[in-house]
Every structure is written in structure tokens, then in C-alpha cells.
């Protein structure tokens, strides 16, 4: 894999991580202080948990890549 491809992949993973951490933060804010960012017509029960689960799902590719990198180390 060329250096440009690796860099593009890392940038995409960083963007996904940023979105994931934002979703996790919003989910925790919803659960702790009942802060809603959704309009009233789009609110649903357990939206905080859904945001947290979506954030974790977006973090999985990075965690898998980190695990592969660690397993290659001697």
C-alpha cells in the first residue's frame, strides 16, 4: 500500500473517530442531563443509547486496525 493510500485511510479513520466520539458524547449528554439535539418530531425513546451504539460502531474499524498493528509487533 502506498504512502498516499495509507494517509487517506488514516484521515478517513480520524474523521470517523471524530463523528463517533461526538455521537457518544451526545448520547451520554442525553442520558445524564436529558439534553436533546433532535427536533421534537424526531425524538424517540432510548435515543441516547442509540447514539452511543452508533458511535461505538463507528469506532470499530479503528480498533480493528490498531489490533492488527499491535499483533504485527514482535
KABELKA-V635661 format. One record per residue. N is the residue number from 1. RES is the residue in one small letter. SS is DSSP state (h for helix, s for strand, l for the rest). PHI is phi in degrees with one decimal (none if undefined). D_CENTER is the distance of its C-alpha to the mean C-alpha in Angstrom with 1 decimal. Layout:
N|RES|SS|PHI|D_CENTER + N|RES|SS|PHI|D_CENTER
//
This chain:
1|x|l|none|25.0 + 2|x|l|-74.2|26.1 + 3|x|h|-64.3|24.7 + 4|x|h|-65.0|23.6 + 5|x|h|-65.2|21.6 + 6|x|h|-64.2|19.9 + 7|x|h|-65.4|19.2 + 8|x|h|-63.4|17.9 + 9|x|h|-64.3|15.5 + 10|x|h|-64.1|14.3 + 11|x|h|-65.6|13.9 + 12|x|h|-63.2|11.9 + 13|x|h|-66.3|9.5 + 14|x|h|-65.7|9.6 + 15|x|h|-66.2|8.9 + 16|x|h|-62.8|5.9 + 17|x|h|-64.5|4.7 + 18|x|h|-62.8|6.5 + 19|x|h|-64.3|5.3 + 20|x|h|-62.5|1.9 + 21|x|h|-66.7|5.0 + 22|x|h|-65.0|7.2 + 23|x|h|-63.2|6.6 + 24|x|h|-63.2|7.0 + 25|x|h|-62.0|9.8 + 26|x|h|-66.7|11.3 + 27|x|h|-65.1|11.4 + 28|x|h|-66.4|13.2 + 29|x|h|-62.5|15.3 + 30|x|h|-63.7|16.3 + 31|x|h|-72.7|17.3 + 32|x|h|-83.6|19.1 + 33|x|h|-121.6|20.9 + 34|x|l|58.0|20.6 + 35|x|l|-84.7|19.1 + 36|x|l|-108.1|18.6 + 37|x|l|-101.8|17.3 + 38|x|l|-79.9|18.3 + 39|x|l|-62.1|21.9 + 40|x|h|-57.3|24.3 + 41|x|h|-73.7|24.9 + 42|x|h|-105.0|21.2 + 43|x|l|-71.3|20.7 + 44|x|l|-147.1|20.6 + 45|x|l|-64.3|20.8 + 46|x|l|63.2|17.9 + 47|x|h|-65.0|15.5 + 48|x|h|-62.1|13.9 + 49|x|h|-66.6|13.2 + 50|x|h|-65.5|11.9 + 51|x|h|-61.6|9.3 + 52|x|h|-63.6|8.3 + 53|x|h|-65.3|8.6 + 54|x|h|-64.3|6.7 + 55|x|h|-62.1|3.5 + 56|x|h|-63.8|5.2 + 57|x|h|-62.7|6.3 + 58|x|h|-74.3|3.9 + 59|x|h|-81.6|4.3 + 60|x|h|-56.5|7.8 + 61|x|h|-58.9|9.4 + 62|x|h|-67.5|9.2 + 63|x|h|-63.7|10.5 + 64|x|h|-65.8|13.1 + 65|x|h|-64.4|14.2 + 66|x|h|-63.5|14.7 + 67|x|h|-63.5|16.7 + 68|x|h|-63.3|18.8 + 69|x|h|-64.7|19.6 + 70|x|h|-67.2|20.7 + 71|x|h|-69.4|22.8 + 72|x|h|-80.4|24.6 + 73|x|l|-70.2|25.7 + 74|x|l|-71.6|29.3
//
